[in-house]
Amino acid sequence: MRTQLAILVENVPDALNYGGHNVIAEMAEALTALGYRARYTLINAAFHGVPQMRDRAFLIALHNDLDVDVIFPRASHHMSLPPGYSGTRSVALKNIDLFDGGLFVPSDYGSSRLPGPVTCEEALGDLPRITLHLEGGLRRGARRLDQFVEYPPQDRRRLGGYAKLMRNWPGFENASGIWDHVIRCLPRDADTFREMPNGAEYPQAHATAVAIWQRRMRKLENRQGEKLSEKERESLKRSIVPPYPLNSFPNRWWKLRPDFPSRTLMAHMGKDTYSHIHYDSSQARVVSVREAARLQSFPDGFRFCGTMNPAYRQIGNAVPPLLAKKLADCLMQAIALSLAASKALTAA
């Protein structure tokens, strides 16, 4: 059996505190016993140029034969994480033992002198608009990923650094446009998407929808000169107001902020894309498959298989490629140092 020189593991932060067990630490201890130098940490993708506040636990183990230390990528960006992320981190790190032989490596948040995070507008602002649903041209059903859409006309020299990277990632260069730019059909919610504030969650979305319903009800009653029946009111309400309880998953809906990174993209986005409503109110929609891919740092030239919902799931389950590359660079650096040391000993 061939020895694995390097091992990389990724999991959700809950793995650091699962039923009172630090599963990642237990894996590191087991790998240490098997002849590896194992270290783990908690990394937020926003600190590494990904336009998404995605916390994940990472473990790297290098075989003792390499005789090099484990390193993790240094932060290239800096931001203050919102309270929700800070709270989740506190729970995840509750059982971290800083005297466990140095198995846990504190995350490198970088310095406030570093550039701020890549924002949603920087990530998505150069992509084609989608308004087909507002024109009545979008129907329910599976979306094939076989339609090519050209980039909007613009001076490419004025593209931001992130958009340029997504368009020109080596090996995935995209000359003139994108695939997979498709969205869910949600006719009930377009007006709510348009009117709810950026950064709003479900309670505000629900309040916005109720206000729209009441406004339309008054307009109809003024036009007819009489009040609507209870049945007519409820029918109109169902066509506008989402039925979900206010106290269940209040962050199930969220409208992106153009000046801020996205929240974590989840694997169930295909069924629950309300968690990522586009920041541009004039488009009044959720993000497309390609936009979700941009927020996850997939280059534009990367094509997804299957239909829309499986593509959302592939994106939500993935490690952001930009962060994955930085982790791979750390592994390659460690192996290169080991090879250089080995050659030096041989030469001596």
C-alpha positions as CSV (number, residue, x, y, z in Angstrom):
1,M,0.0,0.0,0.0
2,R,1.4,3.4,-1.0
3,T,1.9,6.0,1.6
4,Q,-0.1,9.2,1.2
5,L,2.3,12.1,1.5
6,A,-0.4,14.7,2.1
7,I,-4.0,14.7,3.3
8,L,-6.4,17.6,3.1
9,V,-9.8,17.5,4.9
10,E,-12.7,20.1,4.8
11,N,-15.8,20.1,6.9
12,V,-18.4,22.4,8.4
13,P,-17.5,24.3,11.7
14,D,-19.8,22.0,13.6
15,A,-17.3,19.2,13.2
16,L,-15.2,21.1,15.8
17,N,-18.0,20.7,18.3
18,Y,-20.2,17.8,17.4
19,G,-22.0,16.5,20.5
20,G,-19.2,17.9,22.7
21,H,-16.5,16.2,20.5
22,N,-13.9,17.9,18.4
23,V,-14.0,15.5,15.5
24,I,-11.3,17.3,13.6
25,A,-9.0,17.2,16.6
26,E,-9.6,13.5,17.0
27,M,-8.7,12.9,13.3
28,A,-5.5,15.0,13.8
29,E,-4.6,12.9,16.8
30,A,-5.2,9.6,14.8
31,L,-3.2,10.9,11.9
32,T,-0.3,11.9,14.2
33,A,-0.3,8.3,15.6
34,L,0.0,7.0,12.0
35,G,3.1,9.1,11.3
36,Y,1.8,12.5,10.1
37,R,2.2,16.0,11.2
38,A,-1.4,17.1,11.4
39,R,-2.8,20.6,12.0
40,Y,-6.3,22.1,11.6
41,T,-7.8,25.5,11.5
42,L,-11.0,27.4,10.8
43,I,-10.9,29.6,7.7
44,N,-13.4,32.1,6.4
45,A,-13.3,32.4,2.6
46,A,-13.9,36.2,2.6
47,F,-10.3,36.6,4.0
48,H,-8.9,34.9,0.9
49,G,-10.6,36.9,-1.9
50,V,-13.8,34.9,-2.2
51,P,-16.9,37.2,-2.2
52,Q,-18.6,34.9,0.4
53,M,-18.4,34.7,4.2
54,R,-18.0,31.0,4.3
55,D,-16.5,29.4,7.5
56,R,-15.1,25.9,7.1
57,A,-12.7,23.7,9.2
58,F,-9.6,22.5,7.3
59,L,-7.1,19.8,8.3
60,I,-3.8,19.3,6.6
61,A,-1.6,16.3,7.4
62,L,1.9,15.8,6.0
63,H,3.8,12.5,6.3
64,N,6.8,12.6,8.6
65,D,8.9,11.4,5.7
66,L,8.5,14.9,4.2
67,D,10.0,16.4,7.4
68,V,8.2,19.8,6.9
69,D,5.7,21.7,9.0
70,V,2.1,22.2,8.1
71,I,1.2,25.8,6.9
72,F,-2.1,27.4,6.0
73,P,-2.6,30.3,3.6
74,R,-2.2,33.8,4.8
75,A,-5.1,36.2,4.6
76,S,-5.2,38.5,1.6
77,H,-8.2,40.5,2.6
78,H,-9.7,41.8,5.9
79,M,-13.2,42.5,7.3
80,S,-15.1,42.4,10.5
81,L,-17.5,39.4,10.4
82,P,-21.1,40.1,11.4
83,P,-22.3,39.0,14.8
84,G,-23.9,35.8,13.5
85,Y,-20.6,34.5,12.2
86,S,-18.8,35.5,15.4
87,G,-21.4,33.6,17.5
88,T,-21.1,30.5,15.3
89,R,-17.4,30.6,15.6
90,S,-17.5,30.9,19.4
91,V,-19.6,27.7,19.6
92,A,-17.4,25.9,17.1
93,L,-14.2,26.8,19.0
94,K,-15.7,26.2,22.5
95,N,-13.8,22.8,22.9
96,I,-10.6,23.9,21.3
97,D,-7.7,23.0,23.5
98,L,-4.8,25.4,22.8
99,F,-2.5,23.1,24.8
100,D,-3.1,20.0,22.6
101,G,0.4,20.0,21.3
102,G,-0.4,22.8,18.7
103,L,-2.8,20.8,16.6
104,F,-5.1,23.8,16.2
105,V,-3.7,26.8,14.3
106,P,-5.7,30.0,14.9
107,S,-7.1,31.6,11.7
108,D,-5.1,34.3,10.1
109,Y,-7.5,37.3,9.9
110,G,-4.8,39.5,8.5
111,S,-4.5,43.1,9.1
112,S,-6.9,46.1,8.7
113,R,-4.2,47.4,6.3
114,L,-5.2,44.6,3.8
115,P,-7.8,45.3,1.1
116,G,-11.4,45.0,2.1
117,P,-13.4,41.9,1.1
118,V,-14.6,41.3,-2.5
119,T,-18.2,42.5,-2.6
120,C,-21.3,41.1,-4.3
121,E,-21.3,44.0,-6.8
122,E,-17.6,43.3,-7.7
123,A,-18.4,39.7,-8.2
124,L,-21.7,40.0,-10.2
125,G,-21.9,43.5,-11.5
126,D,-20.4,42.7,-15.0
127,L,-22.8,39.8,-15.7
128,P,-25.8,40.1,-18.1
129,R,-29.1,41.2,-16.6
130,I,-32.0,38.8,-16.3
131,T,-35.5,40.2,-16.8
132,L,-37.3,37.4,-18.7
133,H,-39.3,36.6,-15.6
134,L,-40.6,40.2,-15.4
135,E,-41.7,40.0,-19.1
136,G,-43.8,36.8,-18.6
137,G,-41.3,34.7,-20.6
138,L,-40.2,32.3,-17.8
139,R,-42.0,29.1,-17.0
140,R,-41.7,26.6,-14.2
141,G,-39.7,23.4,-14.7
142,A,-36.1,22.1,-15.0
143,R,-33.6,24.5,-16.5
144,R,-31.1,23.1,-19.0
145,L,-27.6,24.6,-18.8
146,D,-27.2,24.7,-22.6
147,Q,-27.8,28.4,-23.4
148,F,-24.9,30.7,-24.0
149,V,-25.2,34.4,-23.1
150,E,-22.7,37.1,-24.2
151,Y,-21.2,39.5,-21.7
152,P,-22.8,43.0,-21.8
153,P,-20.9,45.5,-24.0
154,Q,-18.4,47.4,-21.8
155,D,-14.8,48.6,-21.7
156,R,-13.0,45.4,-20.5
157,R,-10.2,47.6,-19.1
158,R,-12.6,48.9,-16.5
159,L,-13.4,45.4,-15.2
160,G,-12.6,44.8,-11.5
161,G,-9.8,42.4,-10.6
162,Y,-12.2,39.7,-9.4
163,A,-14.3,39.8,-12.6
164,K,-11.1,39.7,-14.7
165,L,-10.0,36.6,-12.7
166,M,-13.3,34.8,-13.2
167,R,-13.2,35.5,-17.0
168,N,-9.6,34.7,-17.5
169,W,-8.7,31.9,-15.0
170,P,-5.9,29.9,-16.7
171,G,-7.3,26.9,-18.5
172,F,-10.9,28.3,-18.2
173,E,-10.7,31.4,-20.2
174,N,-14.1,32.6,-21.4
175,A,-13.8,34.7,-24.5
176,S,-17.2,36.3,-25.0
177,G,-19.8,35.1,-22.5
178,I,-21.2,32.6,-20.0
179,W,-23.3,29.5,-19.7
180,D,-25.6,28.4,-16.8
181,H,-27.1,31.9,-16.3
182,V,-30.6,30.6,-15.4
183,I,-32.9,31.2,-12.4
184,R,-35.9,29.7,-10.6
185,C,-39.4,30.8,-11.6
186,L,-40.9,32.6,-8.6
187,P,-43.7,34.8,-9.9
188,R,-45.3,35.4,-6.5
189,D,-42.2,37.0,-5.1
190,A,-40.9,39.4,-7.7
191,D,-42.5,42.5,-6.3
192,T,-41.3,41.6,-2.8
193,F,-37.7,41.0,-4.1
194,R,-37.9,44.5,-5.7
195,E,-39.2,46.4,-2.7
196,M,-37.4,44.7,0.3
197,P,-34.2,46.5,1.4
198,N,-30.8,45.2,0.7
199,G,-29.6,43.0,3.7
200,A,-33.2,42.3,4.7
201,E,-34.2,38.8,6.0
202,Y,-37.5,37.0,6.0
203,P,-39.4,39.1,8.6
204,Q,-38.7,42.2,6.5
205,A,-39.6,40.4,3.3
206,H,-42.9,39.2,4.8
207,A,-43.7,42.7,6.0
208,T,-42.9,44.1,2.5
209,A,-45.2,41.5,1.0
210,V,-48.0,42.3,3.4
211,A,-47.7,46.0,2.6
212,I,-47.9,45.2,-1.2
213,W,-51.0,43.0,-0.6
214,Q,-52.7,45.7,1.4
215,R,-51.9,48.3,-1.2
216,R,-53.3,46.2,-4.0
217,M,-56.4,45.4,-2.0
218,R,-57.1,49.1,-1.4
219,K,-56.5,49.8,-5.1
220,L,-59.0,47.1,-6.2
221,E,-61.6,48.2,-3.6
222,N,-61.3,51.9,-4.8
223,R,-61.7,50.8,-8.4
224,Q,-64.7,48.6,-7.7
225,G,-66.2,51.0,-5.1
226,E,-66.8,48.2,-2.6
227,K,-64.8,46.0,-0.2
228,L,-63.5,42.7,-1.3
229,S,-65.0,39.6,0.2
230,E,-63.0,37.6,2.7
231,K,-62.4,34.9,0.1
232,E,-61.1,37.5,-2.4
233,R,-58.8,39.0,0.2
234,E,-57.3,35.7,1.1
235,S,-56.9,34.7,-2.5
236,L,-55.1,37.9,-3.3
237,K,-53.0,37.4,-0.2
238,R,-51.9,33.9,-1.2
239,S,-50.8,35.3,-4.6
240,I,-48.4,37.8,-2.9
241,V,-47.5,36.9,0.7
242,P,-45.2,33.9,1.4
243,P,-46.8,31.5,3.8
244,Y,-43.8,30.6,6.0
245,P,-44.0,31.3,9.7
246,L,-42.1,34.4,10.8
247,N,-40.4,32.6,13.7
248,S,-39.0,29.7,11.6
249,F,-35.7,30.2,9.9
250,P,-35.8,34.1,9.8
251,N,-32.6,34.1,7.7
252,R,-34.1,31.7,5.1
253,W,-34.5,34.8,2.9
254,W,-31.7,37.3,2.5
255,K,-31.2,40.0,-0.1
256,L,-27.6,40.5,-1.0
257,R,-25.9,43.8,-0.2
258,P,-23.9,45.2,-3.2
259,D,-21.2,46.6,-0.8
260,F,-20.7,43.3,1.2
261,P,-19.7,39.7,0.6
262,S,-22.4,37.1,0.3
263,R,-23.5,34.8,3.0
264,T,-22.6,31.1,2.8
265,L,-24.0,29.3,-0.2
266,M,-25.6,26.0,0.9
267,A,-26.1,22.7,-1.0
268,H,-29.9,23.1,-0.8
269,M,-29.9,26.4,-2.8
270,G,-31.8,24.7,-5.7
271,K,-34.8,24.4,-3.4
272,D,-34.2,27.5,-1.3
273,T,-32.6,30.2,-3.5
274,Y,-34.4,32.8,-1.3
275,S,-31.2,32.8,0.8
276,H,-29.5,34.7,-2.1
277,I,-31.8,37.3,-3.6
278,H,-30.0,39.5,-6.1
279,Y,-29.0,43.0,-4.8
280,D,-30.3,44.7,-8.0
281,S,-33.9,45.5,-7.2
282,S,-34.7,46.3,-10.9
283,Q,-34.1,42.6,-11.7
284,A,-36.3,41.4,-8.8
285,R,-35.0,37.8,-8.7
286,V,-32.8,35.3,-7.0
287,V,-29.2,34.7,-8.1
288,S,-28.6,32.5,-11.2
289,V,-26.5,29.3,-11.3
290,R,-23.7,31.3,-12.9
291,E,-23.9,34.1,-10.2
292,A,-23.9,31.5,-7.4
293,A,-20.8,30.0,-9.1
294,R,-19.2,33.5,-9.2
295,L,-19.9,33.9,-5.5
296,Q,-18.2,30.6,-4.9
297,S,-15.2,31.7,-7.1
298,F,-15.8,29.2,-10.0
299,P,-14.3,30.6,-13.2
300,D,-16.7,31.5,-15.9
301,G,-15.3,28.9,-18.2
302,F,-16.2,26.0,-15.8
303,R,-19.3,24.2,-17.0
304,F,-21.8,22.4,-14.7
305,C,-23.5,19.1,-15.5
306,G,-27.1,18.3,-15.4
307,T,-29.9,20.8,-14.8
308,M,-30.3,23.9,-12.6
309,N,-31.0,22.3,-9.1
310,P,-28.1,19.8,-9.3
311,A,-25.8,22.6,-10.4
312,Y,-26.8,24.7,-7.4
313,R,-26.1,21.7,-5.2
314,Q,-22.7,21.1,-6.8
315,I,-21.8,24.8,-6.1
316,G,-23.0,24.8,-2.5
317,N,-21.1,21.5,-1.7
318,A,-17.8,22.7,-3.2
319,V,-14.8,24.2,-1.6
320,P,-14.4,27.7,-3.2
321,P,-11.8,27.1,-6.0
322,L,-9.9,30.3,-5.1
323,L,-9.5,29.1,-1.5
324,A,-8.8,25.5,-2.7
325,K,-6.0,26.8,-4.9
326,K,-4.4,28.6,-1.9
327,L,-4.5,25.5,0.2
328,A,-3.0,23.5,-2.7
329,D,-0.3,26.1,-3.0
330,C,0.6,25.5,0.7
331,L,0.8,21.7,0.1
332,M,3.0,22.2,-3.0
333,Q,5.2,24.6,-1.1
334,A,5.7,22.0,1.7
335,I,6.5,19.3,-0.8
336,A,8.9,21.5,-2.7
337,L,10.7,22.4,0.6
338,S,11.0,18.7,1.3
339,L,12.4,17.9,-2.1
340,A,14.9,20.7,-1.9
341,A,16.1,19.5,1.5
342,S,16.4,16.0,0.2
343,K,18.5,17.1,-2.8
344,A,20.7,19.2,-0.5
345,L,21.4,16.1,1.7
346,T,22.1,14.0,-1.4
347,A,24.5,16.6,-2.8
348,A,26.3,16.8,0.6
